[in-house]
Every structure is written in structure tokens, then in C-alpha cells.
């Protein structure tokens, strides 16, 4: 009831003001103003009324004007005193119209890859309900509610890409929802493609909601790893050698070892294989090395006798090769030796393979002979001569003992030291 009274008062005040203004206009048109009133900032009666019109929808209530709130249509009177001390009246004409919630609520769906979404100078990036104060088509102030939904874009990640080795192919694939639409830059719409050349391959995936996700894979052409195997092409039987591969790769030999070097001791002609992988491109290449086994020479030494008396020498002869290297430093096929010792020779054949032989040679010292007994005697007498320093004896009369007895002259051995010695039963003798 108070509200109705207030509206009634406002209406009556508005009508009264109109009548007062009409009277003022009539009075002012009939009676010229006093000169003292011309310079006055205020009229003696009132300043004409200002009327302000507003239209709002019910969802924008309450309507507020100068700290006063209103929720219904009507005329509302406001009295002011200006800074100059003059009276001033304002009438607010408020029109309230019903709000159609369905017409004022809007759903907007945007794909995540299309963000931010701009509306009413506002950037929206997340799902939610957003309220905007705006003017409706009929000119009334309104509140518009936007239910904003961010639709997820399909996550696209191509499996594959990288280095493409020579004479090979690469498979690029996508794993995602089966109902998504797939389109490769090659034109294929399958979940995977096989490529055999370098390039950039892109994939566009469209979800059921129409959101788009993309990804690309780079395929780079790579070459075979460049490497070499170092090692001898020939070995002598029984020798050991080391094979080496250029460093900086991964290795796999045919014996499953994985080092850059490999020690081998082949007994027969053998081929060794290695697979080398580039650690950057993963490309691999194979190579091999063959080793031929050369036979060893058979070294031998001949010579006779191998035991002699002091002062004698023997010719030792080596055989089995084309080059000879004696322990004495000599390099001829045969050498003379006259000192006790073991003599060795290294024999080298036409392949450079070697063998060694040795022989023991002994030099026996000459016997030191002492003669005991008289070498002169009287007629009709005899003398006995005894020799010492030897192991066997051979007298001119056939005797083989260390002593010799004679009673005749000329039949005894000479006093002169023996001048010739020979080898007999591992002993040196004189005659």
C-alpha cells in the first residue's frame, strides 16, 4: 500500500509540476522579468522538470537510481537543489518487462584448438556459465547468460618418424578413437601409412564433434654407416691376430661379441663377419674379412758327427725353408761349429712363416798322456812302458793294455808325442 501511495504521490507531483511550468511559461510570456531577476541564477518559481526513461527486463531488477531501488514500472520523482541553490526536479519513468529465460540463455560450444573465443569483448577459454549485462533488441537492459562449453580437440601423436635407412620403409601410425576421421597428407584415411622416402608427413584427425587435431612426423634419409675392418689377410698356422673395426658404432660379430676389436686364432681359412649399427640413425651395415692360413715350414738340422775331439769341427746344415737365421747370427744354410753347445736355427718359408730346430754338439777334450818306464835298456834285458791318461790303448804289437813290455829295440813306441788323434768309442786315441 505504501508503494501505491508513493506512486500516486509521484504522479500527482508530476502533474503539479507540469501545471506549474505551464503557468510559469504563461506568466513569463506576459510579464517581462524584473531587471533584478535577470541576473539571478534561479527562477523565483522552479526550474523545468527533466524526465528520464528507463526500460529493464525483470531479470535485471532491482533497478537502481541515485541510491534508490525499484522493481516495478512507474514514474518516480526526485527533487534536487543545484550547486547554485536552485530547485530542480527529475522524473524517472521506469518500464519493467518480463524476462524470457530460454530466449536469454545461450549455449556456445567451441573446440579447444579454437580458443580463445571472443564475445562482448571478453575472451573465454574455459567451460563455464558467463553473465553479460547488455541491451535487448527492444531496447531494454537485460542480463544474458552464456553456457560456454569447451570441446576437447582429439589428441594426435604420430607413432614413427626419424631416420629412414637405405632400401627400407617406415610405418607411421595413429592410435585414437575409431570413430574419429583420419586424413594423412598422402591422401590415405587409414590408421597407418608406409613411406619409403624422406619428407614431412602430416595427419589431421577430426572428432565426432567436429574438433580438429593435427600432428606431423619428419622422415630423414640416412645412409649406411661407413666403416672398415683392419686385419691381416694371411696368417701362419697357429698364429693369433686382432681384428679392428672403425670406432663410433655398435658392433655385433658372428660370435655374438660386441666390441670394436676381436682376437682370433684360426687353424683353417676362415671368414669373420661383423654387423655395424649407427647409434644416431640406427642404420646398420655388414662386412667381413677372410684370413688365409699358410703352412709352417718344417725346420731340421743335420750334421755328423755330433761329438768330436777338441780341435775338430762339424758342418751343420739346416733345411725346410728359404731363409735361415742361426743362433750364432749366421744366415747361411750351413755353418761350421767346433764348440760344445746347442745350436738353433729359425727357418722361414716363402709365406713368411717360421719354424725352429735345434741340435746339441759336443767337443771332447784330448787325453793327456804320461809315459812311465825306461825307454832304454841293456842287451838281453827288457823294459816295461806304462801309459796313463787314456781309457783305451792300442799298441803297435796288438796289445790293448796300458803297459807294454819289450826286450827288443825298435818295437817300442816312439817317445815323440802322438801327432794324430781320432774318435774311437767316444774317446780320443793316438797312434
Sine and cosine of phi, psi and omega as CSV:
sin_phi,cos_phi,sin_psi,cos_psi,sin_omega,cos_omega
0.00,0.00,-0.61,0.79,0.04,-1.00
-0.89,0.45,-0.58,0.81,-0.01,-1.00
-0.92,0.39,-0.65,0.76,0.01,-1.00
-0.91,0.42,-0.65,0.76,0.02,-1.00
-0.88,0.48,-0.66,0.76,-0.03,-1.00
-0.91,0.42,-0.66,0.75,0.04,-1.00
-0.89,0.45,-0.64,0.77,0.00,-1.00
-0.91,0.42,-0.69,0.73,0.04,-1.00
-0.88,0.47,-0.65,0.76,-0.01,-1.00
-0.90,0.44,-0.66,0.76,0.01,-1.00
-0.91,0.41,-0.70,0.71,0.01,-1.00
-0.89,0.45,-0.63,0.78,0.01,-1.00
-0.92,0.40,-0.60,0.80,-0.01,-1.00
-0.91,0.41,-0.68,0.73,0.01,-1.00
-0.91,0.42,-0.65,0.76,-0.01,-1.00
-0.89,0.45,-0.64,0.77,0.00,-1.00
-0.91,0.42,-0.63,0.77,0.03,-1.00
-0.88,0.48,-0.70,0.71,0.00,-1.00
-0.90,0.43,-0.64,0.77,0.04,-1.00
-0.89,0.45,-0.64,0.77,-0.01,-1.00
-0.93,0.37,-0.61,0.79,0.05,-1.00
-0.89,0.45,-0.70,0.71,0.04,-1.00
-0.89,0.46,-0.60,0.80,0.02,-1.00
-0.91,0.42,-0.66,0.75,0.00,-1.00
-0.91,0.41,-0.64,0.77,-0.02,-1.00
-0.93,0.38,-0.68,0.74,0.01,-1.00
-0.89,0.45,-0.65,0.76,-0.05,-1.00
-0.95,0.32,-0.44,0.90,0.00,-1.00
-0.99,0.16,-0.33,0.94,-0.03,-1.00
-0.99,-0.15,-0.56,0.83,-0.09,-1.00
-0.88,-0.47,0.86,-0.51,0.03,-1.00
-0.92,0.39,0.55,-0.83,-0.02,-1.00
-0.94,0.35,0.52,-0.85,0.08,-1.00
-0.91,0.40,0.53,-0.85,-0.05,-1.00
-0.88,0.47,-0.51,0.86,0.02,-1.00
-0.94,0.33,-0.40,0.92,-0.01,-1.00
-0.99,0.11,-0.37,0.93,-0.03,-1.00
-0.90,0.44,-0.61,0.79,-0.04,-1.00
-1.00,0.10,-0.06,1.00,-0.01,-1.00
-0.98,0.19,0.68,-0.73,0.01,-1.00
-0.95,0.30,-0.30,0.95,-0.05,-1.00
-0.89,-0.46,0.54,-0.84,0.14,-0.99
-0.98,0.21,0.50,-0.86,-0.03,-1.00
-0.94,0.35,-0.33,0.94,-0.04,-1.00
-0.98,-0.20,-0.97,0.23,-0.05,-1.00
-0.22,-0.98,0.44,-0.90,0.11,-0.99
-0.99,0.14,0.63,-0.78,-0.05,-1.00
-0.81,0.59,0.46,-0.89,-0.05,-1.00
-0.97,0.23,0.63,-0.78,0.16,-0.99
-0.98,-0.18,0.72,-0.69,0.02,-1.00
-0.92,-0.40,0.81,-0.59,0.02,-1.00
-0.90,-0.43,0.75,-0.66,-0.04,-1.00
-0.93,-0.36,0.70,-0.72,0.02,-1.00
-0.71,-0.71,0.59,-0.81,0.07,-1.00
-0.77,-0.64,0.79,-0.61,0.00,-1.00
-0.71,-0.70,0.46,-0.89,0.13,-0.99
-1.00,0.05,0.42,-0.91,-0.11,-0.99
-0.88,0.48,-0.42,0.91,0.01,-1.00
-0.98,0.21,-0.13,0.99,0.03,-1.00
-0.99,-0.16,0.04,1.00,0.03,-1.00
-0.96,0.29,0.40,-0.92,-0.01,1.00
-0.97,0.23,0.45,-0.89,0.10,-1.00
-1.00,0.03,0.76,-0.66,-0.08,-1.00
-0.90,-0.44,0.75,-0.66,0.08,-1.00
-0.62,-0.79,0.87,-0.50,0.01,-1.00
0.75,0.66,0.82,0.57,0.07,-1.00
0.92,0.38,0.19,0.98,0.06,-1.00
-0.91,-0.40,0.64,-0.77,-0.04,-1.00
-0.91,-0.41,0.65,-0.76,-0.03,-1.00
-0.73,-0.68,0.55,-0.83,-0.03,-1.00
-0.81,-0.59,-0.02,1.00,-0.03,-1.00
-0.75,-0.66,0.37,-0.93,0.06,-1.00
-0.92,0.39,0.46,-0.89,0.04,-1.00
0.38,-0.93,0.01,-1.00,0.10,-1.00
-0.97,-0.24,0.75,-0.66,-0.05,-1.00
-0.81,-0.58,0.79,-0.61,-0.13,-0.99
-0.99,-0.14,0.71,-0.71,0.04,-1.00
-0.76,-0.65,0.80,-0.61,0.01,-1.00
-0.97,-0.26,0.75,-0.66,-0.06,-1.00
-0.81,-0.59,0.44,-0.90,0.21,-0.98
-0.89,-0.45,0.84,-0.54,-0.07,-1.00
-0.97,0.25,0.14,-0.99,0.01,-1.00
-0.89,0.46,-0.43,0.90,0.02,-1.00
-0.99,0.10,0.00,1.00,0.00,-1.00
1.00,0.02,0.16,0.99,-0.02,-1.00
-1.00,0.04,0.53,-0.85,0.09,-1.00
-0.98,0.20,0.60,-0.80,0.04,-1.00
-0.56,-0.83,0.69,-0.72,0.00,-1.00
-0.87,-0.49,0.64,-0.77,0.02,-1.00
-0.80,-0.60,0.72,-0.70,0.09,-1.00
-0.93,-0.37,0.82,-0.57,0.04,-1.00
-0.98,-0.19,0.86,-0.51,0.05,-1.00
-0.98,-0.18,0.94,-0.34,-0.07,-1.00
-0.96,-0.30,0.78,-0.63,0.09,-1.00
-0.89,-0.45,0.85,-0.53,0.02,-1.00
-0.95,-0.31,0.81,-0.58,0.01,-1.00
-0.90,-0.44,0.48,-0.88,-0.03,-1.00
-0.91,0.41,0.47,-0.88,-0.03,-1.00
-0.97,-0.25,0.79,-0.61,0.06,-1.00
-0.99,-0.10,0.97,-0.22,-0.10,-0.99
-0.89,0.46,-0.59,0.81,0.00,-1.00
-0.91,0.41,-0.63,0.78,-0.04,-1.00
-0.96,0.28,-0.37,0.93,-0.09,-1.00
-0.98,-0.21,-0.07,1.00,0.05,-1.00
-0.96,-0.27,0.81,-0.59,-0.08,-1.00
-0.85,-0.53,0.70,-0.71,0.10,-0.99
-0.97,-0.22,0.80,-0.60,0.03,-1.00
-0.82,-0.57,0.82,-0.57,0.04,-1.00
-0.92,-0.39,0.77,-0.64,-0.05,-1.00
-0.73,-0.69,0.66,-0.75,0.06,-1.00
-0.95,0.32,0.55,-0.84,-0.07,-1.00
-0.86,0.50,-0.54,0.84,-0.02,-1.00
-0.98,0.21,-0.02,1.00,0.03,-1.00
-0.97,-0.25,0.05,1.00,0.01,-1.00
-0.96,0.28,0.42,-0.91,-0.04,1.00
-0.98,0.21,0.44,-0.90,0.05,-1.00
-0.98,-0.20,0.82,-0.57,-0.08,-1.00
-0.99,-0.17,0.81,-0.58,0.10,-1.00
-0.57,-0.82,0.74,-0.68,-0.03,-1.00
0.76,0.65,0.69,0.72,0.03,-1.00
0.89,0.46,0.38,0.92,0.02,-1.00
-0.85,-0.52,0.73,-0.69,0.00,-1.00
-1.00,-0.06,0.89,-0.46,0.03,-1.00
-0.98,-0.20,0.73,-0.69,-0.03,-1.00
-0.76,-0.65,-0.15,0.99,-0.06,-1.00
-0.73,-0.68,0.48,-0.88,0.06,-1.00
-0.89,0.46,0.68,-0.73,0.02,-1.00
0.20,-0.98,0.01,-1.00,0.04,-1.00
-0.96,-0.28,0.81,-0.58,-0.07,-1.00
-0.86,-0.50,0.69,-0.73,-0.02,-1.00
-0.93,-0.36,0.73,-0.69,0.00,-1.00
-0.79,-0.62,0.72,-0.69,0.15,-0.99
-1.00,0.05,0.83,-0.56,-0.09,-1.00
-0.47,-0.88,0.09,-1.00,-0.01,-1.00
-0.98,-0.22,0.78,-0.63,-0.02,-1.00
-0.97,0.25,0.10,-0.99,-0.04,-1.00
-0.90,0.44,-0.46,0.89,-0.01,-1.00
-1.00,0.04,0.11,0.99,0.06,-1.00
1.00,-0.01,-0.06,1.00,-0.02,-1.00
-1.00,0.07,0.57,-0.82,0.10,-1.00
-0.91,0.40,0.61,-0.79,-0.06,-1.00
-0.52,-0.85,0.27,-0.96,0.13,-0.99
-0.92,-0.39,0.85,-0.53,0.01,-1.00
-0.97,-0.26,0.75,-0.66,0.00,-1.00
-0.95,-0.30,0.78,-0.63,0.00,-1.00
-0.89,-0.45,0.88,-0.48,0.15,-0.99
-1.00,0.04,0.97,-0.25,-0.12,-0.99
-0.99,-0.15,0.82,-0.58,-0.03,-1.00
-0.85,-0.53,0.82,-0.57,0.07,-1.00
-1.00,-0.08,0.90,-0.44,0.01,-1.00
-1.00,0.04,0.76,-0.65,-0.02,-1.00
-0.93,0.37,0.70,-0.71,0.12,-0.99
-0.98,0.17,0.57,-0.82,0.01,-1.00
-0.88,0.47,0.69,-0.72,0.06,-1.00
-0.98,0.18,0.85,-0.52,-0.07,-1.00
-0.89,-0.46,0.85,-0.53,0.06,-1.00
-0.64,-0.77,0.92,-0.40,-0.02,-1.00
-0.97,0.22,0.76,-0.65,0.09,-1.00
-1.00,-0.02,0.88,-0.48,-0.03,-1.00
0.83,-0.55,-0.09,-1.00,-0.06,-1.00
0.97,-0.24,0.17,-0.99,-0.02,-1.00
0.93,-0.38,-0.60,-0.80,-0.09,-1.00
-1.00,0.03,0.70,-0.71,0.04,-1.00
-0.95,-0.30,0.90,-0.44,-0.04,-1.00
-0.98,0.20,0.40,-0.91,-0.02,-1.00
-0.85,0.52,0.58,-0.81,0.09,-1.00
0.86,0.51,0.50,0.87,0.04,-1.00
-0.75,-0.66,0.18,-0.98,0.10,-0.99
-0.85,-0.53,0.25,-0.97,0.00,-1.00
-0.73,-0.68,0.65,-0.76,0.04,-1.00
-0.98,-0.18,0.82,-0.58,0.12,-0.99
-0.95,-0.30,0.75,-0.66,-0.08,-1.00
-0.66,-0.75,0.32,-0.95,0.02,-1.00
-0.75,-0.66,0.73,-0.69,0.04,-1.00
-0.89,-0.46,0.94,-0.34,-0.02,-1.00
-0.40,-0.92,-0.16,-0.99,-0.01,-1.00
-0.86,0.50,0.71,-0.70,-0.07,-1.00
-0.91,0.41,-0.44,0.90,-0.05,-1.00
-0.99,0.11,-0.10,1.00,0.09,-1.00
-0.94,0.33,0.46,-0.89,0.04,-1.00
-1.00,-0.07,0.76,-0.65,-0.08,-1.00
-0.92,-0.38,0.67,-0.74,0.06,-1.00
-0.57,-0.82,0.92,-0.38,0.06,-1.00
-1.00,0.07,0.36,-0.93,0.04,-1.00
-0.93,0.38,-0.27,0.96,0.06,-1.00
-0.99,0.14,-0.15,0.99,-0.05,-1.00
0.99,-0.17,-0.19,0.98,-0.01,-1.00
-0.96,0.27,0.54,-0.84,0.06,-1.00
-0.89,-0.46,0.32,0.95,0.03,-1.00
-1.00,0.00,0.19,-0.98,-0.06,-1.00
-0.96,0.27,-0.23,0.97,0.01,-1.00
-0.54,-0.84,0.44,-0.90,0.06,-1.00
-0.72,-0.69,0.42,-0.91,0.05,-1.00
-0.92,-0.40,0.82,-0.57,-0.03,-1.00
-0.88,-0.47,0.48,-0.88,-0.01,-1.00
-0.77,-0.64,0.28,0.96,0.01,-1.00
-0.58,-0.82,0.36,-0.93,-0.01,-1.00
-0.95,0.31,0.42,-0.91,0.02,-1.00
0.41,-0.91,-0.01,-1.00,0.07,-1.00
-0.96,-0.29,0.86,-0.52,-0.03,-1.00
-0.93,-0.37,0.84,-0.54,-0.05,-1.00
-0.94,-0.33,0.43,-0.90,-0.01,-1.00
-0.73,-0.68,0.77,-0.64,0.07,-1.00
-0.90,-0.43,0.82,-0.58,-0.01,-1.00
-0.88,-0.48,0.80,-0.60,0.01,-1.00
-0.92,-0.39,0.81,-0.59,0.00,-1.00
-0.98,0.20,0.13,-0.99,0.03,-1.00
-0.88,0.47,-0.54,0.84,0.01,-1.00
-0.98,0.22,-0.08,1.00,0.02,-1.00
1.00,-0.05,0.06,1.00,0.04,-1.00
-0.98,0.18,0.52,-0.85,-0.14,-0.99
-0.88,-0.47,0.69,-0.72,0.14,-0.99
-0.79,-0.61,0.58,-0.81,-0.04,-1.00
-0.73,-0.68,0.38,-0.93,0.12,-0.99
-0.38,-0.92,0.31,-0.95,0.03,-1.00
-0.62,-0.78,0.44,-0.90,0.02,-1.00
-0.79,-0.61,0.69,-0.72,0.01,-1.00
-0.98,-0.19,0.80,-0.60,0.05,-1.00
-0.93,-0.37,0.84,-0.54,-0.08,-1.00
-0.93,-0.37,0.76,-0.65,0.03,-1.00
-0.96,0.29,0.76,-0.65,0.00,-1.00
-0.83,-0.56,0.40,-0.92,0.00,-1.00
-0.97,-0.25,0.11,-0.99,0.07,-1.00
-0.93,0.36,0.53,-0.85,0.09,-1.00
-0.91,0.42,0.69,-0.73,0.01,-1.00
-0.99,-0.10,0.87,-0.49,-0.03,-1.00
-0.44,-0.90,0.13,-0.99,0.03,-1.00
-0.54,-0.84,0.42,-0.91,0.06,-1.00
-0.96,-0.29,0.79,-0.62,0.06,-1.00
-0.95,-0.32,0.67,-0.74,-0.01,-1.00
0.18,-0.98,0.29,-0.96,-0.03,-1.00
-0.96,0.29,0.54,-0.84,0.08,-1.00
-1.00,0.09,-0.33,0.94,-0.02,-1.00
-0.73,-0.69,0.58,-0.81,0.11,-0.99
-0.69,-0.72,0.47,-0.88,0.14,-0.99
-0.99,0.12,0.49,-0.87,-0.05,-1.00
-0.83,0.56,0.77,-0.63,0.02,-1.00
1.00,-0.02,-0.08,1.00,-0.02,-1.00
-0.99,0.12,0.36,-0.93,0.06,-1.00
-0.88,-0.47,0.61,-0.79,0.02,-1.00
-0.60,-0.80,0.21,-0.98,0.02,-1.00
-0.89,-0.46,0.78,-0.62,0.08,-1.00
-0.99,-0.12,0.67,-0.74,-0.05,-1.00
-0.78,-0.63,0.64,-0.77,0.05,-1.00
-0.90,-0.43,0.52,-0.85,0.03,-1.00
-0.78,0.62,0.74,-0.67,-0.08,-1.00
-0.98,0.20,0.29,-0.96,0.05,-1.00
0.96,-0.29,0.15,0.99,-0.03,-1.00
-0.77,-0.64,0.00,-1.00,0.19,-0.98
-0.98,-0.18,0.58,-0.81,-0.14,-0.99
-0.80,-0.60,0.51,-0.86,0.13,-0.99
-0.54,-0.84,0.96,-0.30,0.02,-1.00
-0.99,0.11,0.21,-0.98,-0.03,-1.00
-0.94,0.33,-0.13,0.99,0.11,-0.99
-0.98,-0.19,0.22,0.98,0.06,-1.00
0.97,0.26,0.10,0.99,0.12,-0.99
-0.98,0.22,0.39,-0.92,-0.14,-0.99
-0.74,-0.68,0.64,0.77,0.02,-1.00
-0.93,-0.36,0.27,-0.96,0.00,-1.00
-0.96,0.29,-0.32,0.95,0.01,-1.00
-0.84,-0.55,0.42,-0.91,0.02,-1.00
-0.53,-0.85,0.76,-0.65,0.01,-1.00
-0.99,-0.12,0.77,-0.63,-0.06,-1.00
-0.76,-0.65,0.48,-0.88,0.07,-1.00
-0.69,-0.73,0.97,0.26,-0.07,-1.00
-0.96,0.27,0.59,-0.81,0.08,-1.00
-0.98,-0.19,-0.33,0.95,0.03,-1.00
-0.77,-0.64,0.16,-0.99,0.12,-0.99
-0.84,0.54,0.81,-0.59,-0.13,-0.99
-0.65,-0.76,0.59,-0.81,0.11,-0.99
-0.93,-0.37,0.74,-0.67,-0.02,-1.00
-0.93,-0.38,0.72,-0.69,-0.07,-1.00
-0.92,-0.40,0.57,-0.82,0.06,-1.00
-0.61,-0.79,0.63,-0.78,0.09,-1.00
-0.94,-0.35,0.79,-0.61,-0.05,-1.00
-0.91,-0.42,0.76,-0.65,-0.02,-1.00
-0.88,-0.47,0.76,-0.65,0.08,-1.00
-0.95,0.30,0.83,-0.56,-0.06,-1.00
-0.94,0.34,-0.30,0.95,-0.01,-1.00
-1.00,-0.01,-0.77,0.64,-0.10,-0.99
-1.00,-0.08,-0.26,0.97,-0.08,-1.00
0.92,0.40,0.17,0.99,0.10,-1.00
-0.97,0.23,0.57,-0.82,-0.03,-1.00
-0.75,-0.67,0.35,-0.94,0.00,-1.00
-0.57,-0.82,0.42,-0.91,-0.04,-1.00
-0.90,-0.44,0.48,-0.88,0.08,-1.00
-0.44,-0.90,0.20,-0.98,-0.03,-1.00
-0.51,-0.86,0.28,-0.96,0.08,-1.00
-0.66,-0.75,0.70,-0.71,-0.01,-1.00
-0.95,-0.31,0.67,-0.74,0.00,-1.00
-0.86,-0.51,0.82,-0.58,0.03,-1.00
-1.00,-0.08,0.70,-0.71,-0.02,-1.00
-0.99,-0.15,0.86,-0.50,0.04,-1.00
-1.00,-0.08,0.55,-0.83,-0.03,-1.00
-0.96,0.28,0.44,-0.90,0.08,-1.00
-0.99,0.10,0.51,-0.86,0.14,-0.99
-0.96,0.28,0.33,-0.94,0.09,-1.00
-0.95,-0.31,0.97,-0.23,-0.08,-1.00
-0.99,0.14,0.60,-0.80,0.06,-1.00
-0.50,-0.86,0.40,-0.92,0.05,-1.00
-0.76,-0.65,0.75,-0.67,0.08,-1.00
-0.84,-0.54,0.49,-0.87,0.03,-1.00
0.05,-1.00,0.54,-0.84,-0.03,-1.00
-0.39,-0.92,0.64,-0.77,-0.10,1.00
-0.98,0.20,0.29,-0.96,0.01,-1.00
-0.99,-0.16,0.09,1.00,0.10,-1.00
-0.64,-0.76,0.88,-0.47,-0.09,-1.00
-0.74,-0.67,0.19,-0.98,0.08,-1.00
-1.00,0.09,0.37,-0.93,-0.01,-1.00
-0.82,0.57,0.72,-0.69,-0.02,-1.00
0.99,-0.16,-0.28,0.96,0.03,-1.00
-1.00,-0.04,0.33,-0.94,0.05,-1.00
-0.71,-0.71,0.34,-0.94,-0.01,-1.00
-0.74,-0.67,0.57,-0.82,0.04,-1.00
-1.00,-0.03,0.89,-0.47,0.07,-1.00
-0.99,-0.16,0.72,-0.70,-0.05,-1.00
-0.82,-0.57,0.79,-0.61,0.04,-1.00
-1.00,-0.10,0.43,-0.91,0.01,-1.00
-0.54,-0.84,0.30,-0.96,0.10,-1.00
0.93,-0.37,-0.06,1.00,-0.03,-1.00
-0.52,-0.86,-0.22,-0.98,0.02,-1.00
-0.92,-0.40,-0.24,0.97,0.06,-1.00
-0.72,-0.70,0.55,-0.84,-0.07,-1.00
-0.71,-0.70,0.61,-0.79,0.02,-1.00
-0.65,-0.76,0.97,-0.24,-0.05,-1.00
-0.99,0.14,0.36,-0.93,0.05,-1.00
-0.93,0.37,-0.26,0.97,0.05,-1.00
-0.99,0.14,-0.12,0.99,-0.05,-1.00
0.99,-0.11,-0.16,0.99,0.00,-1.00
-0.98,0.21,0.49,-0.87,-0.07,-1.00
-0.85,-0.53,0.29,0.96,0.05,-1.00
-1.00,0.02,0.21,-0.98,-0.02,-1.00
-0.94,0.34,-0.58,0.82,-0.03,-1.00
-0.82,-0.58,0.52,-0.85,0.04,-1.00
-0.64,-0.77,0.44,-0.90,0.12,-0.99
-0.99,-0.12,0.68,-0.73,0.04,-1.00
-0.78,-0.63,0.53,-0.85,0.02,-1.00
-0.56,-0.83,0.26,0.97,0.04,-1.00
-0.82,-0.57,0.56,-0.83,0.03,-1.00
-0.89,0.45,0.65,-0.76,0.05,-1.00
0.36,-0.93,0.12,-0.99,0.07,-1.00
-0.99,-0.13,0.81,-0.59,-0.02,-1.00
-0.95,-0.33,0.79,-0.62,-0.04,-1.00
-0.89,-0.47,0.53,-0.85,0.06,-1.00
-0.70,-0.71,0.69,-0.72,0.10,-0.99
-0.97,-0.22,0.84,-0.54,-0.07,-1.00
-0.96,-0.27,0.75,-0.67,0.03,-1.00
-0.90,-0.44,0.76,-0.65,0.02,-1.00
-1.00,-0.05,-0.13,-0.99,-0.09,-1.00
-0.94,0.34,-0.21,0.98,0.03,-1.00
-1.00,-0.09,-0.03,1.00,-0.04,-1.00
1.00,0.07,0.12,0.99,0.02,-1.00
-1.00,0.06,0.48,-0.88,-0.13,-0.99
-0.80,-0.60,0.39,-0.92,0.14,-0.99
-0.56,-0.83,0.40,-0.92,-0.07,-1.00
-0.81,-0.58,0.64,-0.77,0.09,-1.00
-0.76,-0.65,0.41,-0.91,0.01,-1.00
-0.62,-0.79,0.35,-0.94,0.00,-1.00
-0.50,-0.86,0.59,-0.81,0.00,-1.00
-0.98,-0.19,0.75,-0.66,-0.01,-1.00
-0.83,-0.55,0.73,-0.69,-0.06,-1.00
-0.84,-0.55,0.68,-0.73,0.07,-1.00
-0.91,-0.41,0.87,-0.49,0.01,-1.00
-1.00,0.00,0.60,-0.80,0.00,-1.00
-0.96,0.28,0.44,-0.90,0.07,-1.00
-0.95,0.31,0.56,-0.83,0.04,-1.00
-0.95,0.31,0.52,-0.85,0.07,-1.00
-0.98,-0.19,0.93,-0.36,-0.13,-0.99
-0.99,-0.10,0.78,-0.62,0.15,-0.99
-0.92,-0.39,0.72,-0.69,-0.01,-1.00
-0.97,-0.24,0.85,-0.52,0.03,-1.00
-0.93,-0.37,0.70,-0.72,0.00,-1.00
0.89,-0.46,0.26,-0.97,-0.05,-1.00
-1.00,-0.03,0.69,-0.72,0.02,-1.00
-1.00,-0.08,0.09,1.00,0.09,-1.00
-0.80,-0.60,0.53,-0.85,0.01,-1.00
-0.39,-0.92,0.24,-0.97,-0.04,-1.00
-1.00,0.09,0.30,-0.95,-0.03,-1.00
-0.91,0.42,0.59,-0.81,-0.04,-1.00
0.93,0.37,0.31,0.95,0.10,-1.00
-0.86,-0.51,0.09,-1.00,0.03,-1.00
-0.73,-0.68,0.23,-0.97,0.03,-1.00
-0.67,-0.74,0.48,-0.88,0.03,-1.00
-0.89,-0.46,0.79,-0.61,0.01,-1.00
-0.92,-0.40,0.78,-0.63,0.00,-1.00
-0.86,-0.50,0.72,-0.70,0.02,-1.00
-0.95,-0.32,0.62,-0.79,0.08,-1.00
-0.78,-0.63,0.37,-0.93,0.06,-1.00
0.97,-0.26,0.01,1.00,0.01,-1.00
-0.80,-0.60,0.21,-0.98,0.01,-1.00
-0.98,-0.21,-0.45,0.89,0.06,-1.00
-0.69,-0.73,0.44,-0.90,-0.06,-1.00
-0.71,-0.71,0.52,-0.85,0.01,-1.00
-0.59,-0.81,0.99,-0.15,-0.05,-1.00
-0.99,0.11,0.28,-0.96,-0.06,-1.00
-0.93,0.36,-0.36,0.93,0.04,-1.00
-1.00,-0.02,0.14,0.99,0.02,-1.00
0.99,-0.11,-0.13,0.99,-0.01,-1.00
-0.94,0.35,0.55,-0.83,-0.03,-1.00
-0.85,-0.53,0.16,0.99,0.01,-1.00
-1.00,0.00,0.15,-0.99,-0.02,-1.00
-0.96,0.27,-0.26,0.97,-0.04,-1.00
-0.90,-0.44,0.45,-0.89,0.00,-1.00
-0.64,-0.76,0.79,-0.61,0.00,-1.00
-0.90,-0.44,0.73,-0.69,-0.03,-1.00
-0.59,-0.81,0.47,-0.88,0.07,-1.00
-0.83,-0.56,0.22,0.98,0.03,-1.00
-0.82,-0.57,0.43,-0.90,0.01,-1.00
-1.00,0.04,0.39,-0.92,0.07,-1.00
0.99,0.12,-0.20,0.98,-0.02,-1.00
-0.99,-0.14,-0.09,1.00,0.00,-1.00
-1.00,0.04,0.41,-0.91,0.04,-1.00
-0.92,0.40,0.39,-0.92,-0.05,-1.00
-0.94,0.35,0.44,-0.90,0.12,-0.99
-0.96,0.26,-0.31,0.95,-0.06,-1.00
-0.91,0.40,0.72,-0.69,0.02,-1.00
-0.83,0.56,0.58,-0.82,0.00,-1.00
-0.86,0.52,0.63,-0.78,-0.07,-1.00
-0.95,-0.31,-0.16,0.99,-0.03,-1.00
-0.68,-0.73,0.73,-0.68,0.02,-1.00
-0.83,-0.56,0.56,-0.83,0.02,-1.00
-0.68,-0.73,0.31,-0.95,-0.01,-1.00
-1.00,0.10,0.83,-0.56,0.03,-1.00
-0.60,-0.80,0.89,-0.46,0.08,-1.00
0.75,0.66,0.77,0.64,0.06,-1.00
0.87,0.50,0.50,0.87,0.09,-1.00
-0.57,-0.82,0.45,-0.90,0.03,-1.00
-1.00,-0.05,0.67,-0.74,-0.03,-1.00
-0.75,-0.67,0.31,-0.95,0.01,-1.00
-0.79,-0.62,0.56,-0.83,0.03,-1.00
-0.65,-0.76,0.00,0.00,0.00,0.00
